[in-house]
């Protein structure tokens, strides 16, 4: 896609939303952007079936296993706002490509990790690369597809990449762990990263820069502190107990950091997002919905993976196959909702998706302590479909509420809350499993909490997601 250059040397002018998009090459940027997002989400899901094996080979405790998962999520969530701000300031394509390079190199470091501590450190760097990739992916789609109808379809396909990665992750992870070893779980990112970089350079137009926009480092630090402290407190709760002073102090400090962020945003000359946007029901409500559905879905996948392997005796490959019904439903739910939203609007789709997911996890919790696996298939399918069905509408809601020039920051806010949800879901699920003498009781409690989160998201969707229908 070619734009007239009047914004400065070498910088394209953003497309006019009222202008028709050229048919030729209109979908060319999509594979590049979605490949990067696919790689990030694949890394989230592929590790779930591998961490028990990694823990055994590297002599990691349950808390250490959680940190192999949450070290990535912690940095990913904490630095998404920074990644979005850098994209708006320096150009989304430049920051996106930098993230792909960081992610690919750190994946190689994970693959050759000699110890659990080294692996956790490499996962921290990998999370930084992901934090640069994801905000840029949505901002680049917003740039490439300004027409609302086309953008809705693009967001649906973007969301379907999460579904494909989520469905492929457990199966691919189980197959790799069973055949060639867990290190290939990370080595597979190398060819994917190289392909993503090549496609982006070839097919994605350079993004406009806003060099006059300063980075609000105090706000960025407050976000990182809040996410890190909350995740650490939840991880340690399973080992120390919820009433332990260190756990309570971590939760309190996380709340203080979040309050400091809110105060800083009120006082800053150049806030991460304008306060008027943060007060928007569509923006804030959509962000909280993202937090809740990631909390429910990734908490389910993590706790189920541990339960299947530790209590039921499944192999890594068997676990991937067992989880497939849940994650396979996400492959087409986002595409379906992307098509339906032009007729119904986003609100009914997001609300119905969350209600369906809530019924799924509630059914799992009610199935009994030793329910046969076939009884869990339908609840898993409902949770997977409902989560992905709501993703397109919530994404479109948040991005539509972003003012001009703040697409990266809006994308970062949405994905920050989603990753906080993922991290807390994994941490709380692991803590519940560790705190109960019977693993099944902890699993059922985790599913019940996830169902409550989905139900809350459904109510928020009805109150916050706009009813206006999108026009193709």
BALUM-310243 format. One record per residue (C-alpha): x, y, z. Coordinates in Angstrom, 1 decimal, decimal comma, padded with zeros to 4 digits. Example, Ala and Ser with C-alpha at 12.3 -4.5 7.8 and 13.67 -1.06 7.14 Angstrom:
012,3  -004,5  007,8;
013,7  -001,1  007,1;
//
This chain:
000,0  000,0  000,0;
001,5  003,3  -001,1;
000,8  006,7  000,5;
001,8  010,2  -000,6;
004,7  011,5  001,4;
004,1  014,9  003,0;
004,8  014,1  006,7;
008,5  014,2  006,5;
011,4  012,5  004,8;
010,8  008,8  004,4;
007,6  008,8  006,4;
004,2  007,9  004,8;
001,1  009,8  005,4;
-001,6  007,8  007,3;
-004,4  006,6  005,0;
-007,6  008,5  004,8;
-010,4  006,5  006,4;
-012,9  007,8  003,9;
-010,9  006,8  000,9;
-011,5  003,4  -000,7;
-008,7  000,8  -000,3;
-007,1  -000,5  -003,4;
-008,2  -004,0  -004,2;
-004,7  -005,0  -005,3;
-002,4  -005,9  -002,3;
-005,2  -005,0  000,2;
-004,5  -008,1  002,2;
-000,8  -008,2  001,7;
000,2  -006,8  005,1;
-002,1  -009,3  007,0;
000,1  -012,5  006,8;
003,2  -010,6  008,0;
001,4  -009,0  011,0;
-000,5  -012,2  011,9;
002,7  -014,3  011,7;
004,3  -012,2  014,5;
001,2  -012,4  016,6;
000,9  -016,2  015,9;
004,5  -016,6  017,2;
003,8  -014,8  020,4;
000,6  -016,7  021,2;
002,1  -020,0  020,2;
004,9  -019,4  022,7;
002,2  -019,0  025,4;
000,3  -022,2  024,7;
003,1  -024,5  023,5;
004,9  -024,2  026,9;
002,0  -025,4  029,0;
002,4  -029,1  028,1;
006,2  -028,8  028,2;
006,7  -027,2  031,7;
006,2  -030,4  033,7;
008,9  -032,1  031,7;
011,2  -029,0  031,8;
010,7  -028,9  035,6;
011,7  -032,5  036,0;
014,8  -032,2  033,7;
016,0  -028,9  035,2;
015,0  -029,9  038,8;
012,5  -027,0  039,2;
009,9  -026,8  042,0;
006,2  -026,1  041,4;
006,9  -022,4  042,0;
009,8  -022,6  039,6;
007,6  -024,2  036,9;
005,1  -021,3  037,4;
007,9  -018,8  036,9;
009,0  -020,4  033,6;
005,5  -019,6  032,4;
005,0  -016,3  034,3;
008,4  -014,7  033,7;
007,4  -014,4  030,1;
003,9  -013,1  030,9;
005,2  -010,7  033,6;
007,5  -008,8  031,2;
005,1  -009,1  028,3;
002,3  -007,5  030,3;
004,5  -005,0  032,1;
006,2  -003,6  029,0;
003,3  -003,6  026,6;
002,5  000,1  027,4;
006,2  000,9  026,7;
006,0  -001,0  023,4;
002,9  000,8  022,3;
004,3  004,2  023,2;
007,5  003,4  021,4;
005,5  002,4  018,3;
003,5  005,6  018,3;
006,8  007,7  018,7;
009,2  005,8  016,4;
006,8  004,1  014,0;
004,9  000,8  014,6;
006,7  -001,1  011,8;
010,2  -000,3  013,2;
009,3  -001,3  016,7;
007,4  -004,4  015,5;
010,5  -005,6  013,6;
012,7  -004,9  016,5;
010,5  -007,1  018,7;
010,6  -009,9  016,2;
014,4  -009,9  016,4;
014,5  -009,8  020,2;
012,0  -012,6  020,5;
013,7  -014,8  018,0;
017,2  -014,5  019,5;
015,9  -015,0  023,1;
014,0  -018,1  022,0;
017,3  -019,5  020,9;
018,7  -018,7  024,4;
015,7  -020,5  026,0;
016,4  -023,6  023,8;
020,0  -023,9  025,1;
019,2  -023,0  028,7;
021,5  -025,1  031,1;
019,4  -024,4  034,2;
015,9  -023,3  035,3;
017,3  -020,0  036,5;
018,9  -019,3  033,0;
015,6  -020,3  031,3;
013,6  -017,9  033,5;
016,0  -015,1  032,6;
015,8  -015,9  028,8;
012,0  -016,0  029,1;
012,1  -012,5  030,6;
013,9  -011,2  027,5;
011,5  -013,2  025,3;
008,6  -011,4  027,0;
010,2  -008,1  026,1;
010,2  -009,0  022,5;
006,6  -010,0  022,7;
005,8  -006,7  024,3;
007,2  -004,9  021,2;
005,4  -007,1  018,7;
001,8  -007,2  019,9;
000,9  -003,4  020,2;
002,5  -002,9  016,7;
000,5  -005,8  015,2;
-002,9  -004,1  016,0;
-001,6  -000,6  015,1;
-000,3  -001,9  011,7;
-003,7  -003,4  011,0;
-005,4  -000,2  012,0;
-003,1  001,6  009,6;
-003,5  -000,8  006,7;
-007,3  -001,3  006,9;
-008,9  002,1  007,7;
-012,4  001,1  006,5;
-014,5  -000,2  009,4;
-015,8  -003,3  007,6;
-012,4  -004,3  006,2;
-010,8  -003,6  009,6;
-013,4  -005,8  011,4;
-012,5  -008,7  009,1;
-008,8  -008,1  009,6;
-009,2  -008,1  013,4;
-011,2  -011,3  013,1;
-008,4  -012,9  011,1;
-005,9  -011,5  013,6;
-007,9  -013,1  016,4;
-008,1  -016,4  014,5;
-004,3  -016,5  014,6;
-004,5  -016,7  018,4;
-006,9  -019,5  017,9;
-004,7  -021,4  015,5;
-001,7  -020,9  017,7;
-003,6  -021,9  020,8;
-004,9  -025,0  019,1;
-001,5  -025,9  017,6;
000,5  -025,2  020,7;
-000,5  -028,0  023,0;
-000,4  -030,6  020,2;
002,8  -029,4  018,8;
004,4  -029,0  022,2;
003,4  -032,5  023,2;
004,7  -033,9  019,9;
008,0  -032,1  020,2;
008,5  -033,0  023,9;
007,7  -036,6  023,2;
009,9  -037,0  020,1;
012,8  -034,6  020,0;
012,7  -033,0  023,4;
011,4  -029,8  025,1;
014,2  -027,6  023,7;
012,5  -027,7  020,3;
009,5  -025,9  021,8;
011,7  -022,8  021,6;
013,8  -023,6  018,5;
010,6  -023,7  016,4;
010,4  -019,9  016,9;
013,5  -019,4  014,8;
012,1  -020,1  011,3;
008,8  -018,5  012,2;
010,6  -015,3  013,3;
012,7  -015,2  010,2;
009,6  -015,6  008,0;
007,8  -012,8  009,9;
010,6  -010,4  009,5;
011,0  -011,0  005,8;
007,2  -010,6  005,2;
007,0  -007,4  007,2;
009,9  -005,7  005,4;
008,4  -006,7  002,1;
004,7  -006,1  002,5;
004,0  -003,7  005,4;
004,3  000,1  004,7;
006,4  002,2  007,1;
004,4  003,8  009,9;
004,0  007,5  010,7;
006,2  008,8  013,6;
005,2  011,2  016,4;
008,7  012,2  017,5;
007,3  015,1  019,6;
005,5  012,6  021,9;
007,6  012,0  025,0;
007,7  008,6  026,8;
006,2  008,8  030,3;
008,8  006,7  032,1;
007,3  007,1  035,6;
004,0  005,7  034,3;
005,8  002,8  032,6;
007,7  001,9  035,7;
004,5  002,0  037,8;
002,9  -000,5  035,3;
005,9  -002,8  035,4;
006,0  -002,7  039,3;
002,3  -003,4  039,6;
002,4  -006,4  037,3;
005,6  -007,8  038,8;
004,5  -007,5  042,4;
001,0  -009,0  041,8;
002,4  -011,9  039,8;
005,1  -012,6  042,4;
002,5  -012,5  045,3;
000,2  -014,9  043,6;
003,0  -017,3  042,8;
004,2  -017,3  046,4;
000,7  -017,7  047,8;
000,7  -021,4  047,0;
003,9  -022,0  048,9;
003,6  -019,5  051,8;
-000,2  -019,3  052,2;
-002,5  -016,4  051,5;
-002,1  -014,9  054,9;
001,7  -014,8  054,8;
003,1  -011,2  055,3;
005,2  -011,3  052,2;
002,2  -012,2  050,1;
000,0  -009,6  051,6;
002,8  -007,0  051,2;
003,2  -007,9  047,5;
-000,5  -007,4  046,9;
-000,5  -004,1  048,8;
002,5  -002,8  046,9;
001,0  -003,9  043,6;
-002,2  -001,9  044,5;
000,0  001,1  045,4;
001,9  000,9  042,1;
-001,4  000,8  040,2;
-002,7  003,9  042,2;
000,6  005,7  041,4;
000,1  005,0  037,7;
-003,4  006,5  037,9;
-002,1  009,6  039,7;
000,7  010,0  037,2;
-001,7  009,8  034,3;
-003,8  012,6  035,9;
-000,8  014,9  036,3;
001,4  014,1  033,3;
001,6  016,6  030,4;
001,7  013,8  027,9;
-000,1  010,8  029,4;
000,1  007,3  028,0;
-003,5  007,8  026,9;
-005,6  011,0  027,3;
-007,7  010,9  030,5;
-010,9  011,5  028,4;
-010,2  008,2  026,6;
-009,3  006,3  029,8;
-012,7  007,5  031,2;
-014,5  006,1  028,2;
-016,7  003,1  029,0;
-015,7  001,5  025,7;
-012,0  001,8  026,3;
-011,9  000,9  030,0;
-014,7  -001,7  029,8;
-013,1  -003,4  026,8;
-009,8  -003,6  028,6;
-011,2  -005,2  031,7;
-013,2  -007,7  029,6;
-009,9  -008,7  028,0;
-008,3  -009,2  031,4;
-011,2  -011,4  032,6;
-011,4  -013,7  029,6;
-007,7  -014,3  029,5;
-007,8  -015,0  033,2;
-010,4  -017,7  032,7;
-009,0  -019,3  029,5;
-005,3  -019,4  030,3;
-005,9  -020,3  033,9;
-008,0  -023,3  032,6;
-005,3  -024,4  030,1;
-002,5  -024,2  032,7;
-004,3  -026,0  035,6;
-005,7  -028,6  033,3;
-002,3  -029,3  031,8;
-000,8  -029,9  035,3;
-003,8  -032,0  036,4;
-003,8  -034,2  033,3;
-000,1  -035,0  033,7;
000,3  -035,1  037,5;
-002,9  -036,6  038,6;
-004,2  -038,5  035,6;
-000,8  -039,7  034,4;
-001,1  -038,3  030,8;
002,0  -037,9  028,7;
002,8  -034,5  027,2;
001,4  -035,6  023,9;
-001,7  -037,0  025,5;
-002,2  -033,7  027,3;
-002,0  -031,8  024,1;
-004,6  -034,1  022,6;
-006,8  -033,8  025,7;
-006,7  -030,0  025,5;
-007,3  -029,9  021,7;
-011,2  -029,6  021,9;
-010,8  -026,4  023,9;
-008,3  -024,7  021,8;
-009,5  -026,0  018,4;
-012,8  -024,1  018,8;
-010,8  -020,8  018,9;
-009,6  -021,4  015,3;
-012,8  -020,3  013,6;
-014,8  -018,5  016,4;
-012,9  -015,2  015,8;
-013,5  -015,3  012,0;
-017,1  -016,1  012,6;
-017,6  -013,2  015,0;
-015,7  -010,9  012,6;
-018,3  -011,7  010,0;
-021,3  -011,5  012,3;
-020,4  -008,2  013,9;
-021,2  -006,2  010,8;
-024,8  -007,4  011,1;
-025,3  -007,5  014,9;
-022,8  -005,1  016,3;
-020,2  -006,1  018,9;
-022,2  -006,1  022,1;
-024,3  -009,3  021,7;
-021,4  -011,3  020,4;
-019,1  -010,4  023,3;
-021,8  -010,9  025,9;
-022,9  -014,2  024,4;
-019,3  -015,5  024,1;
-018,6  -014,7  027,7;
-021,8  -016,4  028,9;
-021,0  -019,5  026,9;
-017,5  -019,7  028,3;
-018,9  -019,2  031,9;
-021,3  -022,1  031,3;
-018,3  -024,2  030,1;
-016,1  -023,7  033,2;
-019,1  -024,0  035,5;
-019,9  -027,3  033,9;
-016,3  -028,5  034,5;
-016,4  -027,4  038,1;
-019,7  -029,2  038,6;
-018,6  -032,4  036,9;
-017,2  -033,9  040,1;
-013,8  -034,6  041,6;
-013,0  -037,6  039,3;
-015,1  -036,9  036,3;
-014,3  -039,0  033,2;
-012,5  -037,2  030,5;
-015,4  -037,4  028,0;
-017,5  -035,4  030,4;
-015,0  -032,5  030,2;
-015,0  -032,2  026,4;
-018,1  -030,1  026,0;
-017,2  -027,7  028,8;
-013,7  -027,2  027,3;
-015,2  -026,6  023,8;
-017,6  -024,0  025,3;
-014,8  -022,1  027,1;
-012,6  -022,1  024,0;
-015,3  -021,0  021,6;
-016,8  -018,3  023,9;
-013,4  -016,8  024,6;
-012,4  -016,4  021,0;
-015,9  -015,4  019,9;
-015,7  -012,4  022,2;
-012,1  -011,4  021,2;
-012,9  -009,7  017,9;
-015,7  -007,5  019,3;
-013,7  -006,4  022,4;
-010,6  -005,7  020,2;
-012,7  -003,6  017,8;
-014,3  -001,7  020,7;
-011,0  -000,7  022,3;
-009,3  000,3  019,0;
-012,3  002,3  017,8;
-012,2  004,3  021,1;
-008,5  005,3  020,4;
-007,9  008,9  019,2;
-005,8  009,5  016,1;
-002,1  008,8  016,8;
-002,8  006,6  019,8;
-003,4  003,3  018,1;
-000,3  001,7  019,6;
-001,1  002,9  023,1;
-004,7  001,7  022,9;
-003,5  -001,7  021,6;
-000,9  -001,8  024,5;
-003,6  -001,0  027,1;
-005,9  -003,8  025,8;
-003,1  -006,4  025,6;
-001,6  -005,3  028,9;
-004,8  -006,1  030,7;
-005,1  -009,3  028,8;
-001,7  -010,5  029,8;
-002,3  -009,5  033,4;
-005,3  -011,7  033,2;
-003,2  -014,6  031,8;
-000,5  -014,2  034,5;
-003,0  -014,0  037,4;
-005,0  -016,9  036,0;
-001,9  -019,1  035,8;
-000,5  -018,0  039,2;
-003,8  -018,4  041,0;
-004,5  -021,8  039,4;
-001,1  -023,0  040,4;
-001,5  -021,7  043,9;
-004,9  -023,4  044,3;
-003,4  -026,7  043,1;
-000,5  -026,4  045,5;
-002,6  -025,4  048,5;
-005,1  -028,3  048,3;
-004,2  -031,9  049,4;
-006,4  -033,3  046,7;
-005,5  -031,9  043,3;
-009,0  -032,3  041,9;
-010,4  -029,9  044,6;
-008,0  -027,2  043,5;
-008,8  -027,7  039,9;
-012,5  -027,5  040,5;
-012,0  -024,3  042,5;
-009,9  -022,8  039,7;
-012,6  -023,6  037,2;
-015,3  -022,1  039,4;
-013,3  -018,8  039,8;
-012,8  -018,7  036,0;
-016,5  -019,1  035,4;
-017,2  -016,2  037,7;
-014,7  -014,1  035,8;
-016,4  -014,9  032,5;
-019,8  -014,1  034,0;
-018,5  -010,7  035,2;
-017,2  -010,1  031,7;
-020,6  -010,8  030,2;
-022,2  -008,1  032,4;
-019,5  -005,6  031,5;
-019,9  -006,3  027,8;
-023,6  -005,5  028,0;
-022,9  -002,2  029,9;
-019,7  -001,0  028,1;
-019,6  -002,4  024,5;
-021,3  000,0  022,1;
-024,4  -001,1  020,2;
-023,5  000,7  017,0;
-023,2  -001,6  014,1;
-020,2  -001,5  011,8;
-020,7  -000,8  008,2;
-018,8  -002,7  005,5;
//
